[in-house]
């Protein structure tokens, strides 16, 4: 049963959002085509990142928790991760926009963004010698700077992030 752990985590993350996406008053399944188009583009970039970081030995996957099926050097569960987790996150965002008219972070989003930019920039600088930490934190800081410059409303993104973050822990 241990070899199904990663697969079961993937499926557990998607099962409720999948079922709830058929709620008739606010049917997320009608957005699936758009979701999957966008998800494929983003997933390809991150799967390439995963492939090279695994190849370089920066991270790996514990075979005790995997089925043993690989595409390249990536377990099939990692490929499913890039469908299940984004689906659950986007569904949560979609549901929150329906359930809550104004995000509680609307007024504070600028400050949250500045804190995130500062923290991620500092982490990238302090860990310049660690490829994963440097690139993940550095690119996140740069992307948030771009979104701040474009004045994108991130209030519902932050609400979604703070709501789902405990599940990642």
JOFENWO-V570664 format. One record per pair of residues at least 24 apart in sequence whose C-alpha atoms are under 10 Angstrom apart, sorted by the first residue. I is the first residue (numbers start at 1). J is the second residue. D is the distance in Angstrom with one decimal. If there is no record, write none. Layout:
# JOFENWO-V570664
i:I j:J d:D
i:I j:J d:D
This chain:
# JOFENWO-V570664
i:1 j:64 d:9.8
i:1 j:65 d:8.7
i:1 j:66 d:9.9
i:1 j:67 d:9.8
i:2 j:63 d:9.8
i:2 j:64 d:6.6
i:2 j:65 d:5.5
i:2 j:66 d:7.9
i:2 j:67 d:9.1
i:3 j:62 d:9.6
i:3 j:63 d:7.5
i:3 j:64 d:5.5
i:3 j:65 d:4.2
i:3 j:66 d:4.7
i:3 j:67 d:5.4
i:3 j:68 d:8.1
i:4 j:64 d:8.9
i:4 j:65 d:6.1
i:4 j:66 d:5.9
i:4 j:67 d:6.1
i:4 j:68 d:9.7
i:4 j:77 d:9.2
i:5 j:64 d:8.7
i:5 j:65 d:5.1
i:5 j:66 d:6.8
i:5 j:67 d:8.7
i:5 j:77 d:9.4
i:6 j:61 d:9.9
i:6 j:62 d:9.7
i:6 j:63 d:10.0
i:6 j:64 d:9.7
i:6 j:65 d:5.9
i:6 j:66 d:6.1
i:6 j:67 d:8.4
i:6 j:75 d:9.6
i:6 j:76 d:9.6
i:6 j:77 d:6.2
i:6 j:78 d:8.2
i:6 j:80 d:9.6
i:6 j:81 d:8.8
i:7 j:65 d:8.4
i:7 j:66 d:7.4
i:7 j:67 d:7.9
i:7 j:76 d:8.6
i:7 j:77 d:5.5
i:7 j:78 d:8.7
i:7 j:80 d:8.0
i:7 j:81 d:8.6
i:8 j:65 d:9.9
i:8 j:77 d:9.1
i:9 j:77 d:9.2
i:9 j:81 d:8.8
i:9 j:84 d:9.4
i:9 j:85 d:9.8
i:10 j:77 d:7.3
i:10 j:78 d:8.8
i:10 j:79 d:9.9
i:10 j:80 d:6.8
i:10 j:81 d:5.8
i:10 j:82 d:9.2
i:10 j:83 d:8.7
i:10 j:84 d:5.9
i:10 j:85 d:7.2
i:10 j:88 d:9.9
i:11 j:77 d:9.8
i:11 j:80 d:8.7
i:11 j:81 d:9.0
i:11 j:84 d:7.1
i:11 j:85 d:9.4
i:12 j:84 d:8.9
i:12 j:85 d:10.0
i:12 j:88 d:10.0
i:13 j:81 d:9.2
i:13 j:84 d:6.5
i:13 j:85 d:6.6
i:13 j:86 d:9.8
i:13 j:87 d:8.9
i:13 j:88 d:6.5
i:13 j:89 d:9.3
i:13 j:167 d:9.0
i:13 j:168 d:9.9
i:14 j:81 d:9.6
i:14 j:83 d:8.7
i:14 j:84 d:5.2
i:14 j:85 d:7.0
i:14 j:86 d:9.1
i:14 j:87 d:6.9
i:14 j:88 d:5.6
i:14 j:89 d:9.3
i:14 j:91 d:9.5
i:15 j:84 d:8.8
i:15 j:88 d:8.7
i:16 j:88 d:8.3
i:16 j:91 d:9.9
i:17 j:84 d:9.4
i:17 j:87 d:7.6
i:17 j:88 d:5.6
i:17 j:89 d:8.8
i:17 j:90 d:9.3
i:17 j:91 d:6.2
i:17 j:92 d:7.5
i:17 j:95 d:9.4
i:18 j:84 d:9.3
i:18 j:87 d:8.1
i:18 j:88 d:7.8
i:18 j:91 d:8.4
i:20 j:91 d:8.8
i:20 j:95 d:9.3
i:21 j:88 d:9.9
i:21 j:91 d:7.4
i:21 j:92 d:9.9
i:21 j:94 d:9.6
i:21 j:95 d:8.9
i:25 j:98 d:9.8
i:26 j:94 d:9.1
i:26 j:95 d:8.1
i:26 j:98 d:7.5
i:26 j:99 d:9.9
i:27 j:94 d:9.8
i:27 j:95 d:9.6
i:28 j:90 d:9.6
i:28 j:91 d:7.1
i:28 j:94 d:7.5
i:28 j:95 d:8.4
i:29 j:91 d:9.5
i:31 j:91 d:9.7
i:31 j:94 d:9.7
i:32 j:87 d:9.1
i:32 j:91 d:9.9
i:35 j:83 d:9.9
i:35 j:86 d:9.0
i:35 j:87 d:7.7
i:35 j:90 d:8.1
i:35 j:91 d:9.5
i:36 j:83 d:8.4
i:36 j:86 d:9.7
i:36 j:87 d:8.7
i:39 j:82 d:7.9
i:39 j:83 d:7.3
i:39 j:86 d:7.3
i:39 j:87 d:8.4
i:39 j:90 d:9.9
i:40 j:82 d:8.8
i:40 j:83 d:8.5
i:42 j:82 d:8.9
i:42 j:86 d:9.7
i:43 j:79 d:8.5
i:43 j:81 d:9.6
i:43 j:82 d:5.9
i:43 j:83 d:7.9
i:43 j:86 d:9.1
i:44 j:79 d:9.8
i:44 j:82 d:9.1
i:46 j:79 d:10.0
i:46 j:82 d:8.3
i:47 j:74 d:8.5
i:47 j:78 d:8.5
i:47 j:79 d:7.5
i:47 j:82 d:8.1
i:49 j:132 d:9.6
i:50 j:74 d:7.7
i:50 j:78 d:8.9
i:50 j:79 d:9.9
i:53 j:131 d:8.6
i:53 j:132 d:7.7
i:58 j:130 d:8.6
i:58 j:131 d:7.6
i:58 j:132 d:7.2
i:59 j:132 d:8.7
i:85 j:168 d:10.0
i:88 j:164 d:9.2
i:89 j:157 d:9.6
i:89 j:160 d:7.4
i:89 j:161 d:8.1
i:89 j:163 d:9.8
i:89 j:164 d:7.5
i:90 j:157 d:9.5
i:90 j:160 d:8.7
i:91 j:160 d:9.7
i:92 j:157 d:9.8
i:92 j:159 d:9.7
i:92 j:160 d:6.5
i:92 j:161 d:9.3
i:92 j:163 d:8.8
i:92 j:164 d:8.2
i:93 j:156 d:6.9
i:93 j:157 d:6.9
i:93 j:158 d:9.5
i:93 j:159 d:8.2
i:93 j:160 d:5.6
i:93 j:161 d:8.7
i:93 j:163 d:9.8
i:93 j:164 d:9.9
i:94 j:156 d:9.4
i:94 j:160 d:9.3
i:95 j:160 d:9.5
i:96 j:156 d:7.6
i:96 j:157 d:9.7
i:96 j:159 d:8.3
i:96 j:160 d:7.4
i:96 j:163 d:10.0
i:97 j:156 d:7.2
i:97 j:157 d:9.8
i:97 j:159 d:9.9
i:97 j:160 d:9.5
i:100 j:156 d:9.3
i:101 j:156 d:9.8
i:102 j:155 d:8.6
i:102 j:156 d:8.2
i:103 j:154 d:9.4
i:103 j:155 d:5.8
i:103 j:156 d:5.6
i:103 j:157 d:9.2
i:103 j:158 d:8.8
i:103 j:159 d:6.8
i:103 j:160 d:9.7
i:104 j:155 d:7.5
i:104 j:156 d:8.4
i:104 j:158 d:9.5
i:104 j:159 d:7.5
i:105 j:153 d:9.9
i:105 j:154 d:8.4
i:105 j:155 d:5.0
i:105 j:156 d:7.3
i:105 j:157 d:9.3
i:105 j:158 d:7.1
i:105 j:159 d:6.8
i:106 j:153 d:7.7
i:106 j:154 d:7.8
i:106 j:155 d:4.9
i:106 j:156 d:7.8
i:106 j:158 d:9.3
i:106 j:159 d:9.4
i:107 j:155 d:8.1
i:108 j:154 d:9.9
i:108 j:155 d:8.0
i:109 j:148 d:9.8
i:109 j:152 d:9.9
i:109 j:153 d:7.7
i:109 j:154 d:6.4
i:109 j:155 d:5.5
i:109 j:156 d:9.2
i:109 j:157 d:9.5
i:109 j:158 d:7.7
i:109 j:159 d:9.8
i:110 j:148 d:7.7
i:110 j:151 d:9.1
i:110 j:152 d:9.8
i:110 j:153 d:8.8
i:110 j:154 d:8.5
i:110 j:155 d:8.8
i:112 j:154 d:9.3
i:112 j:155 d:9.2
i:112 j:158 d:8.3
i:113 j:141 d:9.2
i:113 j:144 d:6.8
i:113 j:145 d:8.2
i:113 j:147 d:9.1
i:113 j:148 d:7.4
i:113 j:154 d:8.3
i:113 j:155 d:9.7
i:113 j:158 d:9.1
i:114 j:141 d:9.4
i:114 j:144 d:8.5
i:114 j:145 d:8.4
i:114 j:148 d:8.6
i:116 j:140 d:8.7
i:116 j:141 d:7.2
i:116 j:144 d:7.9
i:116 j:145 d:9.7
i:117 j:141 d:4.7
i:117 j:142 d:7.7
i:117 j:143 d:8.9
i:117 j:144 d:6.4
i:117 j:145 d:6.9
i:117 j:148 d:9.7
i:120 j:144 d:9.6
